[in-house]
């Protein structure tokens, strides 16, 4: 979807009797979008978005007014000695389809920082881990409630900086965010910019929902300014910085513990400055003599390697899956899951092994297919990773 030529757009607009002020505003938007990315679609108003997406304008207004309900549910997080949950928010089908249009036509044309290794075409966790191979010091910081820490106001600024009109940017932000259940009632600060649109006022601020197709890429874009500052901070201290979603990693060689601690404090200050809170339970410093693990893989050597625990887990699965006494049926029962569940779980582990250690993973996949599975297994999302 290419942006229209401003001169041609004005000429055709005049021939249709469009007034000059409207044409001036539209052309100004086109030029801003061209400066951001020539591949961005020209969208001028919410009604124009309705035309482009074939979604009824009334439904779009309904979404922006926060009248569409998400399905919220909690899934448990495996934390020893703790009861913690992750809140998942699923948009209704029509809204999800609209969000995918925004992802495919707008967000994919906006670039994250060079430090980002997740949620964009060609991203790969191995690439992130490789950056830290052979390091002596590792600082690992996890952002707490990552998606929910990103507000509709921050998202509106992303669309505005991309070149879209201020009001439309706010409306797009409303389309891709939601209000979480139990949120404290207080006037949503960003909607206060539009007091003349009374229906847009809301008593709670929306955030990125964990479960919407737009949230991953938007979280990357929301982190861009912070990423750039952290890249500069890392370079100043002779370090490498990568971010995979909410996992921030810094590494270096030839540094002292006091220097590392000083850098860590600077990183935490930058996070706080952007309104993010670190998950202190997952914040760690690893130095010489310790295992350095990034995204679940070892980076002590020249290449990323799978951990011993990961391989032992796979070895256990293969032992029971190939045992005459157990086999897939009994192994699934003992694990409290279905045969399909254990099939896809183990296949997913092998797919990850192939990403990190291709030869080892390929050998496991051959063994996996030789297991006496029931006649038919549902299609796995990992089939594409296997190829």
N, C-alpha and C positions, 0 to 999 in steps of 0.2 A: 504494500500500500504506500504509494509515493505521495509526497506533499505536492499540492498544486503549485504551478508557477504563479507568483503574485500578480504579474502584469496580465496574464491571461485570465486569472481569477477576477481581477477588477473589471476587465473588458466584458466578460460574460455576465458578471453581476450587474453592470450598468444596463446591459441589453435586457435583463430581466426586471429592471426597475428597482433594484435594491438601493437603498439610500447610502450616501457617501460615508456617513459615520459608521454604519454597520460594516461597510466594506473596509474602511480604515482599521477598525478593530480586528476584523478577520485576518487581514493581511499582516498586521502587527503580530498576531498569534502565529501565523505561518512562518514568519521570519524568525521568531523566537524558537520555534520547533526545528527549523532548518539549522540554526546555530547549535542546537542540542544534538540532534540526530536526524539526518534526511529521511530515515526509514520510519519515523514516527507518523502515525496517522493524524491528519488535521481533524480535531474535534473542538467545536467552538462553544457549544452549550449542551445542557442535559438533553434537550429535545433533539439536537443533532446526534448525540450518542444513541438515542432511541432509534433514530433512522438507520445509523450504521450497524447496529447490533440486531435490528428487527425485534427489539423489546419495547413493549408499550410504554409510552412516556409516563402514564399514570403509575405504572408499576415501579419505574425508576424513582419517581417522587415518593412513592410508598417506602422504598428501601431507604432513601435519604432521610426520611422522617423517623427512621428506626421503628417501623411497623412490621418488619419481617422478622420472624423468630428463628433463631438457630437452634439446633439440637445439641444440648450440652451433656456431656457425661465424663466421668472420671475413670482413668485407668491407673492401677497401682504402679508405683515405682519401686524397684527392688533396692531398698536401703536397709542394711542390717540394723535391727533394733529401732527402726523408725516406721511410722505409718505416713507415707507421703504419696501424693497423687498428682497426676498430670491432667489438667482440664482440657478436654478436646471439644471444639465447637464446630459443628458441621452445618454449613449453609444449606438451605433448601435447594432442590435441583435447579430451578430456574436461575437463582442467584449464583449458584456454582458455575453454571454455563456462562453467565455474564462475566464472572470473575476470570474464567479461562480465556474469554475474549480479550480482556484487559491484559492478562499475562502474555498471550500470544502476539498481540498487536502493539502493545505499549511497553510493558516491562522488559521484554526480551531485547529491546533496542536500547536499554539504559544500562550502562556498564558499571559493575561494582568496582571496588578498589583492587589493585593488583595483589593485595594480601588475602583476598577472599578465595577460598577453595571449595565452596559448596553452593548449590542451588543455581548454577548457571551452566550453559552448554559447555561440555568438555571438562567440567570440574571432576575431580577425583581425589578421594582421601589419601591415596598413595602419594600423589603429587605434593600434598601438604606435608606428609611425614618425611618425604625425601629431603625437604629443605633443611631438616634438623639432624640428618644423619651425621654421626661422628662428633656431635657436640659434647662439651664437657659439663655445661650448665643448661638447665631447662627450667623456665618459669611457665607454669600452666595455670590459667585462670578461666573459670567458667562463669558466664553471666546468668544470674538468677532470674527465672521467669522471663526468658529472653523475649518471646513474642509479645507477652502481655506488658512488657515495659515500653513498648513502642506505641505511642498514642496516635489518634486520628489527626491531631495537629501536625505531628512530625511527618505523617504520611502525606497530608495535604501539601506540605512544603516540597516533598519529592516531586509531585506532579507539577507544582507551580514552577520549580526550578527547571523542570524539563521543557517548560514553555507554554503550558496550558493556562487559560485564564484563571484568575484567583477563585472565583465562585465555582467554576467547574472543578477545579482542583479539590476544593472542599467536598463537593458532591461525589467525586471519585473516591475520596478518602472514606466517606460514609459507606460507599458501596463495598469497600474491601475491609472494613473494620466492623466490630460488633461490641455491644455492651455486655460485659460478663455478669452472670448472676451473682448477687450479693455485693455488687459494687456500691460504694458509699455514694449517696445522692449529693451531688453538688453540680452547679452549672458547668456544662462542658465549655471550656474556655474558648476553643476555636470557633464554635458555632456562634459565640457572642459577637463575632465580627459581622454577622448578618442579622441585625436586630429587626430589619424591615421584613424579613421572611420568618414570620412567627412560627410557622409549622416546622422550621428547621431547628428551633431551640430545643435543647434536651437537658435533663438534669444530671446526666452522667456522661463521662468521656468514653469514647470507644477505643479499642485497642486491636492489634492484629490477632485474629482468631487462629488458634492452632488447629488446623483442619480445613482452612480455606486454600484453594490453589494459588492464590496471589501472595500469601503470607511469606513463603520462603524467599522469593526474589525481593519483596519489599523490605524484609529484614536486612538483606544485604545492602540495599540502597540506603536504608536508614542509618547504617553503620559507616557509610563511606567517609564522612568527615572525621569521625573518630579513628577509622582505619588509617587515614592519611597522617594524622598526628602521631599515631602509634608507630607507623613506618618511620617517620622522622625521628622519634624517640629511640627506636631500635637502632637506626643507622648511627645516631650520635654516640651510642654506647657500644658500637661494634657488634650488634646483635641482628638476628634474623627474626622477623615477625610473620606469622601466618594466622589466619582465622578460618575455622571450619564451623560455620553456623555460630553457636555461642561458645565455642572452645577457642580461646586465645592462647597462643604458644609463642614464647620467646626463647631463643637459644644462642649460645656463644661458646667460645673457647677462651682460655687464658684470662679468666677474671677471678676476683676474690669474692668471698661470701659477703662482705660489707657492700661491695659494689652491686652485687646481685640484689641484695635487700633494698638498696637505694632505688634501683630501677623498678623493682616491684612496687614500692610505694608510689613512684611516679605514675606507673600504669594505673593503679587503683584510683589515684587522683583524677586522671583523665576519664576513667569510667564514671566516676561520681559527677564530674563536670557535665557529662552527657546524660545524666539521669539514670545510669545503669548501676545495679548493685552486684558485686561479685558473690558467687556461691562459695563461701569460705571453706565449706567442707570439701570442695573440689579444687581449691586453690593450693598449689604446692610448688616447692622448689626442689629440684633434683640436681645433685652435683656429682663430682667424680666419685666412683666407687658404688654408685647406685644405679638401678635400672632406669633408663630414660625411655618412657613410653609416650607416644603421641598417637592419639586416635586409636588406641588399643594395640599398636604395633611397636616393636622395639626399634629404637634409632641409635643404639650404642655404636653400631658398626657403620660400614660404608653404604649398606642398603637396608631398607626396612625389612624387618623379619617378624613372623608371627610369634607370639609368646608361647612358652612351654605349656601354660595352662590351656590356651586355645587348642593346641595340638592334642593335649591329653583329653580334652573334652570330645574332640572328633574321634580319637582312638576309642574312647568309651562307647560312643554311638555305633561305630563300625563293629565293635566286639559283640554287642547285643543284636544288632541288625543281621549279622551273618551267622550268629549262633543257631544251631539246630534246636537247642533248648528254648530259645527266646524268639528270634525273628521279629519282623516288623510289627506283627499283631501284638505280641506280648510286650514288646518294648514300648509301644504306644500306650498300652493299658497301664503299664507301670509308671509311665510319665504323666498319666492323667490327660492324655490327648487322643486324637484320632490317628489312624494310619496316614491320612492325608496331611494332618498337622505335623507329624514327625517327618514325613517325606519332605515337605517344604522347608521345615526348620533345618534339617541337615543339609539339604540342597543349598539353602541360603548361606550356611556356614562355609560350604565348599566354594561357592561363588566368591565369597570374601577372601578365602584362601588363595583363589586364582588371581585375585587383584594384587595381593601382596607377594605371594610366592607362586608364580605361574606354573612352574614344572610340578611342584608339590600338589597344587590344586588340581591340575589336569590328571595326575595319577589317581587322586581321590575320586574324581568324577568318573573315571573308568570303573573303579571298584564300586562306586555308588550304583551305576547302571547294571552291574552284574548281580546285585542283590535281588532276591526272589520277592519282588514287590507284587501286590495284587495287580490284576490285569490292566487297570486303568487309573491313572492319576490325573487330577485337574491340572490345567496349564499353570505353570509357575512363572512369576514375574522374573525369576532368575534365569529363565531359559535364554533371554537376550544377553545376560551377562556371561553366560557360558560360552557363547559363540565368539 
